[in-house]
Amino acid sequence: MPRTTAHRTALAAALTAPLLLPLWAAAPAAAHGAPTDPVSRVVACSPEGGDRAGSAACRAAVAANGAPFTAWDNLRVAGVAGRDRERVPDGKLCSGGLPAYRGLDLARGDWPATRVRPGGALPMTYVSTIPHTGTFRMYLTEPGYDPAKPLTWSDLPQKPFAQVTDPALTDGAYRFRATLPSDRTGRHVLYTVWQNSSTPDTYYSCSDLVFPEKEEETAGPAAGKSPARPSATPGPKTANTPAAPAPTATPASTAPVARTTTAAAPSGPSAPLLAGGAAAVLVVTGGTALALRLRRR
Ligand SMILES: [Cu+2]
């Protein structure tokens, strides 16, 4: 890959959010791409990931990795040609099966995450410092997904819920929108596969998402049996606003429209509840912190 300052310029232009500004300060010379919103594990835990890099999950990931995620935009595998499920082993989806990124495969429920709404619009920002053509396929873990277990292909539907080919590259990032499935609650993983057509490479990334718990949606004055939850209600409500400002949205006339399919399976009964109160507190805290950050944009 050419080592030109154009890469840094493109990345700098792409990262308009103050939260991500430190990224371009240390952009690798040979760079390719990764999702910055919803933030991918590799970006959040990179040396340029800001305060998210200091989270317990990221510190554990770097420790397990044995090295920092400096090359956050280089998580790619050559020659896959669509055979993702053959080439990327179960339990190693987030690293793409690459030892240099193995820390991203840790099974834990506290990765830096992005608050989303079921059935809502998901604006995607995928920073690319060297443009490639190709198709983005977005998968979301099935209802009942347990973040305490290693992510396997069986956690993901066979078909992506959204797929976009050659979206416009605007200010150094591919920006497009997808519509999230409407039957998820709690913590999930967005698995984005970017299969290049102009190179032999396929890029893999995990972005952690948090949907409201079912109880939060239905909790009302009549729900007298949930004294432990009242503080959870205002958090998600405010945290749901990031979709509204849509800071990364391209004009509707030029934005590629994600082709979406809705998963047919009903939502899992108890997965979000397994984690219990402690996890709920973590989720709410994370969502609130994220909302605060987003308001500063
Ligand atoms: Cu590249």
py3Dmol code that shows the C-alpha trace and the ligand (Angstrom):
import py3Dmol

protein = """\
ATOM      1  CA  MET A   1       0.000   0.000   0.000  1.00  0.00           C
ATOM      2  CA  PRO A   2       1.286   3.488  -0.788  1.00  0.00           C
ATOM      3  CA  ARG A   3       2.461   5.562   2.113  1.00  0.00           C
ATOM      4  CA  THR A   4       1.042   8.939   1.390  1.00  0.00           C
ATOM      5  CA  THR A   5      -0.300  11.653   3.557  1.00  0.00           C
ATOM      6  CA  ALA A   6      -3.549  11.336   1.694  1.00  0.00           C
ATOM      7  CA  HIS A   7      -4.490   8.538   4.060  1.00  0.00           C
ATOM      8  CA  ARG A   8      -4.210  10.753   7.080  1.00  0.00           C
ATOM      9  CA  THR A   9      -6.052  13.519   5.356  1.00  0.00           C
ATOM     10  CA  ALA A  10      -8.912  11.234   4.458  1.00  0.00           C
ATOM     11  CA  LEU A  11      -9.131   9.776   7.903  1.00  0.00           C
ATOM     12  CA  ALA A  12      -8.994  13.159   9.514  1.00  0.00           C
ATOM     13  CA  ALA A  13     -11.827  14.357   7.354  1.00  0.00           C
ATOM     14  CA  ALA A  14     -13.849  11.275   8.148  1.00  0.00           C
ATOM     15  CA  LEU A  15     -13.585  11.591  11.862  1.00  0.00           C
ATOM     16  CA  THR A  16     -15.657  14.630  12.513  1.00  0.00           C
ATOM     17  CA  ALA A  17     -16.820  13.430  15.916  1.00  0.00           C
ATOM     18  CA  PRO A  18     -14.731  14.912  18.722  1.00  0.00           C
ATOM     19  CA  LEU A  19     -14.786  11.555  20.421  1.00  0.00           C
ATOM     20  CA  LEU A  20     -12.792  10.031  17.596  1.00  0.00           C
ATOM     21  CA  LEU A  21     -10.433  12.850  16.865  1.00  0.00           C
ATOM     22  CA  PRO A  22      -7.436  11.131  18.447  1.00  0.00           C
ATOM     23  CA  LEU A  23      -7.685   8.405  15.817  1.00  0.00           C
ATOM     24  CA  TRP A  24      -6.233  10.358  12.966  1.00  0.00           C
ATOM     25  CA  ALA A  25      -3.375  11.599  15.036  1.00  0.00           C
ATOM     26  CA  ALA A  26      -1.774   8.189  14.830  1.00  0.00           C
ATOM     27  CA  ALA A  27      -3.237   6.640  11.715  1.00  0.00           C
ATOM     28  CA  PRO A  28      -1.196   3.745  10.399  1.00  0.00           C
ATOM     29  CA  ALA A  29       0.614   4.454   7.165  1.00  0.00           C
ATOM     30  CA  ALA A  30      -0.970   1.515   5.393  1.00  0.00           C
ATOM     31  CA  ALA A  31      -4.594   1.622   6.275  1.00  0.00           C
ATOM     32  CA  HIS A  32      -7.781   0.137   5.012  1.00  0.00           C
ATOM     33  CA  GLY A  33     -10.872   0.389   7.154  1.00  0.00           C
ATOM     34  CA  ALA A  34     -13.029  -0.401  10.153  1.00  0.00           C
ATOM     35  CA  PRO A  35     -16.378   0.722  11.573  1.00  0.00           C
ATOM     36  CA  THR A  36     -16.148   3.748  13.818  1.00  0.00           C
ATOM     37  CA  ASP A  37     -19.915   4.029  14.319  1.00  0.00           C
ATOM     38  CA  PRO A  38     -21.255   1.829  15.691  1.00  0.00           C
ATOM     39  CA  VAL A  39     -17.774   1.542  17.053  1.00  0.00           C
ATOM     40  CA  SER A  40     -16.023  -1.745  16.428  1.00  0.00           C
ATOM     41  CA  ARG A  41     -14.079  -3.502  19.146  1.00  0.00           C
ATOM     42  CA  VAL A  42     -10.798  -3.005  17.339  1.00  0.00           C
ATOM     43  CA  VAL A  43     -11.323   0.754  17.023  1.00  0.00           C
ATOM     44  CA  ALA A  44     -12.625   1.193  20.568  1.00  0.00           C
ATOM     45  CA  CYS A  45      -9.700  -0.734  22.013  1.00  0.00           C
ATOM     46  CA  SER A  46      -7.032   0.746  19.760  1.00  0.00           C
ATOM     47  CA  PRO A  47      -4.464   3.132  21.224  1.00  0.00           C
ATOM     48  CA  GLU A  48      -6.542   5.894  19.630  1.00  0.00           C
ATOM     49  CA  GLY A  49      -9.826   4.672  21.092  1.00  0.00           C
ATOM     50  CA  GLY A  50     -10.042   7.394  23.698  1.00  0.00           C
ATOM     51  CA  ASP A  51     -11.488   6.593  27.102  1.00  0.00           C
ATOM     52  CA  ARG A  52     -13.140   3.485  25.719  1.00  0.00           C
ATOM     53  CA  ALA A  53      -9.677   2.000  25.316  1.00  0.00           C
ATOM     54  CA  GLY A  54      -9.348   2.202  29.070  1.00  0.00           C
ATOM     55  CA  SER A  55     -12.439   0.083  29.713  1.00  0.00           C
ATOM     56  CA  ALA A  56     -12.064  -3.213  31.508  1.00  0.00           C
ATOM     57  CA  ALA A  57     -12.988  -5.086  28.352  1.00  0.00           C
ATOM     58  CA  CYS A  58     -10.396  -3.321  26.241  1.00  0.00           C
ATOM     59  CA  ARG A  59      -7.672  -3.729  28.815  1.00  0.00           C
ATOM     60  CA  ALA A  60      -8.450  -7.431  29.019  1.00  0.00           C
ATOM     61  CA  ALA A  61      -8.492  -7.652  25.239  1.00  0.00           C
ATOM     62  CA  VAL A  62      -5.093  -6.046  24.863  1.00  0.00           C
ATOM     63  CA  ALA A  63      -3.708  -8.275  27.605  1.00  0.00           C
ATOM     64  CA  ALA A  64      -5.076 -11.391  25.923  1.00  0.00           C
ATOM     65  CA  ASN A  65      -3.826 -10.128  22.604  1.00  0.00           C
ATOM     66  CA  GLY A  66      -0.312  -9.607  23.860  1.00  0.00           C
ATOM     67  CA  ALA A  67      -0.050  -6.413  21.813  1.00  0.00           C
ATOM     68  CA  PRO A  68      -2.075  -3.251  21.293  1.00  0.00           C
ATOM     69  CA  PHE A  69      -4.520  -2.936  18.418  1.00  0.00           C
ATOM     70  CA  THR A  70      -2.450  -0.342  16.628  1.00  0.00           C
ATOM     71  CA  ALA A  71      -3.424  -1.610  13.184  1.00  0.00           C
ATOM     72  CA  TRP A  72      -7.123  -1.218  13.885  1.00  0.00           C
ATOM     73  CA  ASP A  73      -7.923  -0.895  10.188  1.00  0.00           C
ATOM     74  CA  ASN A  74      -6.039  -3.933   8.972  1.00  0.00           C
ATOM     75  CA  LEU A  75      -8.235  -6.819  10.125  1.00  0.00           C
ATOM     76  CA  ARG A  76      -8.482  -8.586   6.796  1.00  0.00           C
ATOM     77  CA  VAL A  77      -8.172 -12.059   5.351  1.00  0.00           C
ATOM     78  CA  ALA A  78      -7.151 -12.684   1.750  1.00  0.00           C
ATOM     79  CA  GLY A  79      -8.808 -15.099  -0.614  1.00  0.00           C
ATOM     80  CA  VAL A  80     -11.978 -15.833   1.314  1.00  0.00           C
ATOM     81  CA  ALA A  81     -14.200 -14.972  -1.634  1.00  0.00           C
ATOM     82  CA  GLY A  82     -17.436 -15.276   0.302  1.00  0.00           C
ATOM     83  CA  ARG A  83     -16.589 -18.499   2.126  1.00  0.00           C
ATOM     84  CA  ASP A  84     -16.561 -16.745   5.490  1.00  0.00           C
ATOM     85  CA  ARG A  85     -18.006 -19.679   7.416  1.00  0.00           C
ATOM     86  CA  GLU A  86     -15.334 -22.024   6.104  1.00  0.00           C
ATOM     87  CA  ARG A  87     -12.393 -19.736   6.668  1.00  0.00           C
ATOM     88  CA  VAL A  88     -13.221 -18.032   9.955  1.00  0.00           C
ATOM     89  CA  PRO A  89     -13.433 -20.527  12.844  1.00  0.00           C
ATOM     90  CA  ASP A  90     -16.190 -20.495  15.463  1.00  0.00           C
ATOM     91  CA  GLY A  91     -15.165 -18.505  18.493  1.00  0.00           C
ATOM     92  CA  LYS A  92     -12.807 -16.414  16.394  1.00  0.00           C
ATOM     93  CA  LEU A  93     -15.231 -14.353  14.391  1.00  0.00           C
ATOM     94  CA  CYS A  94     -14.215 -10.995  15.814  1.00  0.00           C
ATOM     95  CA  SER A  95     -10.545 -11.591  15.049  1.00  0.00           C
ATOM     96  CA  GLY A  96     -11.274 -13.056  11.657  1.00  0.00           C
ATOM     97  CA  GLY A  97      -9.262 -16.011  12.892  1.00  0.00           C
ATOM     98  CA  LEU A  98      -6.138 -13.837  12.898  1.00  0.00           C
ATOM     99  CA  PRO A  99      -3.844 -14.451  15.889  1.00  0.00           C
ATOM    100  CA  ALA A 100      -2.780 -10.801  15.869  1.00  0.00           C
ATOM    101  CA  TYR A 101      -6.347  -9.834  16.833  1.00  0.00           C
ATOM    102  CA  ARG A 102      -7.282 -12.735  19.113  1.00  0.00           C
ATOM    103  CA  GLY A 103      -8.004 -10.444  22.055  1.00  0.00           C
ATOM    104  CA  LEU A 104     -11.146  -9.283  20.256  1.00  0.00           C
ATOM    105  CA  ASP A 105     -12.676 -12.728  20.657  1.00  0.00           C
ATOM    106  CA  LEU A 106     -13.030 -12.547  24.434  1.00  0.00           C
ATOM    107  CA  ALA A 107     -16.527 -13.583  25.481  1.00  0.00           C
ATOM    108  CA  ARG A 108     -17.711 -10.849  27.812  1.00  0.00           C
ATOM    109  CA  GLY A 109     -20.714  -8.618  28.195  1.00  0.00           C
ATOM    110  CA  ASP A 110     -19.026  -5.310  28.801  1.00  0.00           C
ATOM    111  CA  TRP A 111     -17.412  -4.377  25.498  1.00  0.00           C
ATOM    112  CA  PRO A 112     -17.826  -0.694  24.656  1.00  0.00           C
ATOM    113  CA  ALA A 113     -21.217  -0.629  22.994  1.00  0.00           C
ATOM    114  CA  THR A 114     -23.600   1.556  21.058  1.00  0.00           C
ATOM    115  CA  ARG A 115     -27.202   2.078  22.121  1.00  0.00           C
ATOM    116  CA  VAL A 116     -29.714   1.246  19.416  1.00  0.00           C
ATOM    117  CA  ARG A 117     -33.451   0.748  19.022  1.00  0.00           C
ATOM    118  CA  PRO A 118     -35.075  -2.395  17.658  1.00  0.00           C
ATOM    119  CA  GLY A 119     -36.385  -1.749  14.175  1.00  0.00           C
ATOM    120  CA  GLY A 120     -34.574   1.579  14.148  1.00  0.00           C
ATOM    121  CA  ALA A 121     -32.260   3.070  11.577  1.00  0.00           C
ATOM    122  CA  LEU A 122     -28.623   2.214  12.040  1.00  0.00           C
ATOM    123  CA  PRO A 123     -26.313   4.791  10.476  1.00  0.00           C
ATOM    124  CA  MET A 124     -23.051   3.091   9.660  1.00  0.00           C
ATOM    125  CA  THR A 125     -19.724   4.892   9.395  1.00  0.00           C
ATOM    126  CA  TYR A 126     -16.946   2.698   8.082  1.00  0.00           C
ATOM    127  CA  VAL A 127     -13.722   4.637   7.880  1.00  0.00           C
ATOM    128  CA  SER A 128     -11.610   3.805   4.879  1.00  0.00           C
ATOM    129  CA  THR A 129      -8.304   5.459   4.262  1.00  0.00           C
ATOM    130  CA  ILE A 130      -7.645   3.497   1.129  1.00  0.00           C
ATOM    131  CA  PRO A 131     -10.813   3.132  -0.934  1.00  0.00           C
ATOM    132  CA  HIS A 132     -11.845  -0.301  -2.121  1.00  0.00           C
ATOM    133  CA  THR A 133     -14.932  -1.416  -3.918  1.00  0.00           C
ATOM    134  CA  GLY A 134     -16.928  -4.212  -2.424  1.00  0.00           C
ATOM    135  CA  THR A 135     -19.976  -5.355  -0.516  1.00  0.00           C
ATOM    136  CA  PHE A 136     -20.765  -4.821   3.142  1.00  0.00           C
ATOM    137  CA  ARG A 137     -22.792  -7.600   4.730  1.00  0.00           C
ATOM    138  CA  MET A 138     -24.205  -6.929   8.172  1.00  0.00           C
ATOM    139  CA  TYR A 139     -25.248  -9.703  10.516  1.00  0.00           C
ATOM    140  CA  LEU A 140     -26.828  -9.384  13.932  1.00  0.00           C
ATOM    141  CA  THR A 141     -26.694 -12.076  16.589  1.00  0.00           C
ATOM    142  CA  GLU A 142     -29.928 -14.010  16.956  1.00  0.00           C
ATOM    143  CA  PRO A 143     -32.391 -13.485  19.796  1.00  0.00           C
ATOM    144  CA  GLY A 144     -31.088 -15.370  22.795  1.00  0.00           C
ATOM    145  CA  TYR A 145     -27.450 -14.579  22.072  1.00  0.00           C
ATOM    146  CA  ASP A 146     -25.325 -14.928  25.209  1.00  0.00           C
ATOM    147  CA  PRO A 147     -22.328 -12.564  25.284  1.00  0.00           C
ATOM    148  CA  ALA A 148     -20.730 -14.743  27.954  1.00  0.00           C
ATOM    149  CA  LYS A 149     -20.178 -17.447  25.350  1.00  0.00           C
ATOM    150  CA  PRO A 150     -17.760 -17.308  22.415  1.00  0.00           C
ATOM    151  CA  LEU A 151     -19.344 -15.913  19.271  1.00  0.00           C
ATOM    152  CA  THR A 152     -19.977 -18.650  16.721  1.00  0.00           C
ATOM    153  CA  TRP A 153     -21.517 -18.750  13.297  1.00  0.00           C
ATOM    154  CA  SER A 154     -24.576 -20.424  14.775  1.00  0.00           C
ATOM    155  CA  ASP A 155     -25.218 -17.199  16.706  1.00  0.00           C
ATOM    156  CA  LEU A 156     -25.712 -15.411  13.393  1.00  0.00           C
ATOM    157  CA  PRO A 157     -28.502 -15.835  10.853  1.00  0.00           C
ATOM    158  CA  GLN A 158     -27.528 -17.356   7.533  1.00  0.00           C
ATOM    159  CA  LYS A 159     -28.419 -14.162   5.729  1.00  0.00           C
ATOM    160  CA  PRO A 160     -27.360 -10.630   6.572  1.00  0.00           C
ATOM    161  CA  PHE A 161     -30.080  -8.225   7.677  1.00  0.00           C
ATOM    162  CA  ALA A 162     -28.546  -5.607   5.430  1.00  0.00           C
ATOM    163  CA  GLN A 163     -26.204  -5.603   2.491  1.00  0.00           C
ATOM    164  CA  VAL A 164     -24.707  -2.652   0.655  1.00  0.00           C
ATOM    165  CA  THR A 165     -22.462  -2.667  -2.383  1.00  0.00           C
ATOM    166  CA  ASP A 166     -20.118   0.204  -3.197  1.00  0.00           C
ATOM    167  CA  PRO A 167     -21.629   2.873  -0.984  1.00  0.00           C
ATOM    168  CA  ALA A 168     -20.340   6.376  -1.527  1.00  0.00           C
ATOM    169  CA  LEU A 169     -17.075   7.279   0.149  1.00  0.00           C
ATOM    170  CA  THR A 170     -17.744  10.592   1.855  1.00  0.00           C
ATOM    171  CA  ASP A 171     -15.054  12.430   3.782  1.00  0.00           C
ATOM    172  CA  GLY A 172     -12.973   9.329   4.177  1.00  0.00           C
ATOM    173  CA  ALA A 173     -15.713   6.977   5.266  1.00  0.00           C
ATOM    174  CA  TYR A 174     -18.315   4.751   3.739  1.00  0.00           C
ATOM    175  CA  ARG A 175     -21.621   5.919   5.142  1.00  0.00           C
ATOM    176  CA  PHE A 176     -24.839   4.053   4.745  1.00  0.00           C
ATOM    177  CA  ARG A 177     -27.948   3.151   6.667  1.00  0.00           C
ATOM    178  CA  ALA A 178     -29.459  -0.140   7.608  1.00  0.00           C
ATOM    179  CA  THR A 179     -32.688  -0.946   9.376  1.00  0.00           C
ATOM    180  CA  LEU A 180     -32.192  -3.060  12.468  1.00  0.00           C
ATOM    181  CA  PRO A 181     -34.288  -6.147  13.121  1.00  0.00           C
ATOM    182  CA  SER A 182     -37.131  -5.399  15.502  1.00  0.00           C
ATOM    183  CA  ASP A 183     -36.994  -8.451  17.739  1.00  0.00           C
ATOM    184  CA  ARG A 184     -33.810  -7.976  19.718  1.00  0.00           C
ATOM    185  CA  THR A 185     -33.355  -6.974  23.339  1.00  0.00           C
ATOM    186  CA  GLY A 186     -30.246  -6.455  25.401  1.00  0.00           C
ATOM    187  CA  ARG A 187     -26.703  -6.901  24.200  1.00  0.00           C
ATOM    188  CA  HIS A 188     -25.922  -8.086  20.684  1.00  0.00           C
ATOM    189  CA  VAL A 189     -23.054  -8.156  18.237  1.00  0.00           C
ATOM    190  CA  LEU A 190     -23.163  -6.521  14.834  1.00  0.00           C
ATOM    191  CA  TYR A 191     -20.871  -8.544  12.608  1.00  0.00           C
ATOM    192  CA  THR A 192     -19.831  -6.640   9.521  1.00  0.00           C
ATOM    193  CA  VAL A 193     -18.160  -8.384   6.626  1.00  0.00           C
ATOM    194  CA  TRP A 194     -16.670  -6.214   3.916  1.00  0.00           C
ATOM    195  CA  GLN A 195     -15.810  -8.350   0.941  1.00  0.00           C
ATOM    196  CA  ASN A 196     -13.684  -6.358  -1.443  1.00  0.00           C
ATOM    197  CA  SER A 197     -14.084  -6.636  -5.176  1.00  0.00           C
ATOM    198  CA  SER A 198     -11.018  -4.520  -5.975  1.00  0.00           C
ATOM    199  CA  THR A 199      -8.716  -6.559  -3.704  1.00  0.00           C
ATOM    200  CA  PRO A 200      -8.646 -10.218  -2.615  1.00  0.00           C
ATOM    201  CA  ASP A 201      -9.387  -9.170   0.953  1.00  0.00           C
ATOM    202  CA  THR A 202     -12.367  -9.540   3.235  1.00  0.00           C
ATOM    203  CA  TYR A 203     -12.555  -7.383   6.370  1.00  0.00           C
ATOM    204  CA  TYR A 204     -14.282  -8.528   9.555  1.00  0.00           C
ATOM    205  CA  SER A 205     -15.453  -6.538  12.523  1.00  0.00           C
ATOM    206  CA  CYS A 206     -17.556  -6.819  15.648  1.00  0.00           C
ATOM    207  CA  SER A 207     -19.503  -3.817  16.903  1.00  0.00           C
ATOM    208  CA  ASP A 208     -21.327  -4.313  20.175  1.00  0.00           C
ATOM    209  CA  LEU A 209     -24.896  -3.029  20.341  1.00  0.00           C
ATOM    210  CA  VAL A 210     -27.279  -2.663  23.248  1.00  0.00           C
ATOM    211  CA  PHE A 211     -31.019  -2.750  22.693  1.00  0.00           C
ATOM    212  CA  PRO A 212     -33.402  -1.794  25.490  1.00  0.00           C
ATOM    213  CA  GLU A 213     -34.453  -4.639  27.721  1.00  0.00           C
ATOM    214  CA  LYS A 214     -38.026  -5.720  27.210  1.00  0.00           C
ATOM    215  CA  GLU A 215     -38.945  -4.634  30.713  1.00  0.00           C
ATOM    216  CA  GLU A 216     -37.840  -1.106  30.005  1.00  0.00           C
ATOM    217  CA  GLU A 217     -40.218  -0.824  27.088  1.00  0.00           C
ATOM    218  CA  THR A 218     -43.216  -2.179  28.918  1.00  0.00           C
ATOM    219  CA  ALA A 219     -42.492  -0.795  32.369  1.00  0.00           C
ATOM    220  CA  GLY A 220     -45.161   1.616  33.429  1.00  0.00           C
ATOM    221  CA  PRO A 221     -46.947   2.812  36.556  1.00  0.00           C
ATOM    222  CA  ALA A 222     -48.595  -0.579  36.769  1.00  0.00           C
ATOM    223  CA  ALA A 223     -45.291  -2.416  36.949  1.00  0.00           C
ATOM    224  CA  GLY A 224     -45.064  -2.358  40.697  1.00  0.00           C
ATOM    225  CA  LYS A 225     -42.945  -5.450  40.954  1.00  0.00           C
ATOM    226  CA  SER A 226     -39.702  -4.016  39.632  1.00  0.00           C
ATOM    227  CA  PRO A 227     -38.295  -1.739  42.316  1.00  0.00           C
ATOM    228  CA  ALA A 228     -34.739  -2.437  41.196  1.00  0.00           C
ATOM    229  CA  ARG A 229     -35.322  -1.020  37.764  1.00  0.00           C
ATOM    230  CA  PRO A 230     -36.722   2.485  38.040  1.00  0.00           C
ATOM    231  CA  SER A 231     -33.413   4.162  37.369  1.00  0.00           C
ATOM    232  CA  ALA A 232     -33.058   2.161  34.196  1.00  0.00           C
ATOM    233  CA  THR A 233     -35.966   3.842  32.483  1.00  0.00           C
ATOM    234  CA  PRO A 234     -34.651   7.371  31.878  1.00  0.00           C
ATOM    235  CA  GLY A 235     -31.264   6.160  30.708  1.00  0.00           C
ATOM    236  CA  PRO A 236     -32.288   4.260  27.599  1.00  0.00           C
ATOM    237  CA  LYS A 237     -34.836   6.902  26.666  1.00  0.00           C
ATOM    238  CA  THR A 238     -32.257   9.591  26.391  1.00  0.00           C
ATOM    239  CA  ALA A 239     -29.729   7.192  24.991  1.00  0.00           C
ATOM    240  CA  ASN A 240     -32.050   6.365  22.157  1.00  0.00           C
ATOM    241  CA  THR A 241     -31.641   9.799  20.682  1.00  0.00           C
ATOM    242  CA  PRO A 242     -28.391   9.252  18.781  1.00  0.00           C
ATOM    243  CA  ALA A 243     -30.300   7.886  15.840  1.00  0.00           C
ATOM    244  CA  ALA A 244     -32.205  11.121  15.488  1.00  0.00           C
ATOM    245  CA  PRO A 245     -29.452  13.639  14.712  1.00  0.00           C
ATOM    246  CA  ALA A 246     -27.889  11.198  12.250  1.00  0.00           C
ATOM    247  CA  PRO A 247     -24.653  13.139  12.044  1.00  0.00           C
ATOM    248  CA  THR A 248     -23.173  10.783   9.500  1.00  0.00           C
ATOM    249  CA  ALA A 249     -26.105  10.517   7.149  1.00  0.00           C
ATOM    250  CA  THR A 250     -25.466  11.347   3.568  1.00  0.00           C
ATOM    251  CA  PRO A 251     -28.193  13.127   1.631  1.00  0.00           C
ATOM    252  CA  ALA A 252     -31.078  10.812   0.964  1.00  0.00           C
ATOM    253  CA  SER A 253     -30.655  11.215  -2.762  1.00  0.00           C
ATOM    254  CA  THR A 254     -27.155   9.801  -2.723  1.00  0.00           C
ATOM    255  CA  ALA A 255     -27.236   7.502   0.276  1.00  0.00           C
ATOM    256  CA  PRO A 256     -27.400   3.874  -0.708  1.00  0.00           C
ATOM    257  CA  VAL A 257     -30.448   2.218   0.705  1.00  0.00           C
ATOM    258  CA  ALA A 258     -29.680  -0.890   2.633  1.00  0.00           C
ATOM    259  CA  ARG A 259     -31.589  -3.911   1.501  1.00  0.00           C
ATOM    260  CA  THR A 260     -33.037  -5.354   4.621  1.00  0.00           C
ATOM    261  CA  THR A 261     -34.629  -8.570   5.600  1.00  0.00           C
ATOM    262  CA  THR A 262     -36.272  -9.120   8.917  1.00  0.00           C
ATOM    263  CA  ALA A 263     -35.449 -12.225  10.867  1.00  0.00           C
ATOM    264  CA  ALA A 264     -38.486 -14.403  11.354  1.00  0.00           C
ATOM    265  CA  ALA A 265     -37.548 -15.936  14.670  1.00  0.00           C
ATOM    266  CA  PRO A 266     -39.344 -14.621  17.738  1.00  0.00           C
ATOM    267  CA  SER A 267     -37.277 -12.965  20.369  1.00  0.00           C
ATOM    268  CA  GLY A 268     -35.500 -15.151  22.863  1.00  0.00           C
ATOM    269  CA  PRO A 269     -37.277 -15.422  26.158  1.00  0.00           C
ATOM    270  CA  SER A 270     -34.625 -14.976  28.750  1.00  0.00           C
ATOM    271  CA  ALA A 271     -31.215 -14.176  27.376  1.00  0.00           C
ATOM    272  CA  PRO A 272     -31.108 -10.554  28.481  1.00  0.00           C
ATOM    273  CA  LEU A 273     -32.342 -11.555  31.904  1.00  0.00           C
ATOM    274  CA  LEU A 274     -29.597 -14.087  32.496  1.00  0.00           C
ATOM    275  CA  ALA A 275     -27.071 -11.438  33.236  1.00  0.00           C
ATOM    276  CA  GLY A 276     -29.141 -10.107  36.088  1.00  0.00           C
ATOM    277  CA  GLY A 277     -29.001  -6.823  37.895  1.00  0.00           C
ATOM    278  CA  ALA A 278     -25.291  -6.212  37.711  1.00  0.00           C
ATOM    279  CA  ALA A 279     -25.274  -6.421  33.958  1.00  0.00           C
ATOM    280  CA  ALA A 280     -28.294  -4.173  33.762  1.00  0.00           C
ATOM    281  CA  VAL A 281     -26.475  -1.544  35.743  1.00  0.00           C
ATOM    282  CA  LEU A 282     -23.477  -1.818  33.448  1.00  0.00           C
ATOM    283  CA  VAL A 283     -25.653  -1.520  30.404  1.00  0.00           C
ATOM    284  CA  VAL A 284     -27.463   1.516  31.674  1.00  0.00           C
ATOM    285  CA  THR A 285     -24.267   3.159  32.764  1.00  0.00           C
ATOM    286  CA  GLY A 286     -22.670   2.547  29.400  1.00  0.00           C
ATOM    287  CA  GLY A 287     -25.663   3.815  27.527  1.00  0.00           C
ATOM    288  CA  THR A 288     -25.856   6.951  29.578  1.00  0.00           C
ATOM    289  CA  ALA A 289     -22.195   7.654  29.094  1.00  0.00           C
ATOM    290  CA  LEU A 290     -22.573   7.167  25.388  1.00  0.00           C
ATOM    291  CA  ALA A 291     -25.547   9.491  25.247  1.00  0.00           C
ATOM    292  CA  LEU A 292     -23.556  12.146  27.017  1.00  0.00           C
ATOM    293  CA  ARG A 293     -20.776  11.778  24.509  1.00  0.00           C
ATOM    294  CA  LEU A 294     -23.124  11.941  21.606  1.00  0.00           C
ATOM    295  CA  ARG A 295     -24.685  15.124  22.911  1.00  0.00           C
ATOM    296  CA  ARG A 296     -21.290  16.732  22.820  1.00  0.00           C
ATOM    297  CA  ARG A 297     -20.943  16.125  19.111  1.00  0.00           C
TER     298      ARG A 297
END
"""
ligand_1 = """\
1
CU
Cu -6.911 -1.894 2.001
"""
view = py3Dmol.view(width=600, height=400)
view.addModel(protein, "pdb")
view.setStyle({"model": 0}, {"cartoon": {"style": "trace"}})
view.addModel(ligand_1, "xyz")
view.setStyle({"model": 1}, {"stick": {}})
view.zoomTo()
view.show()
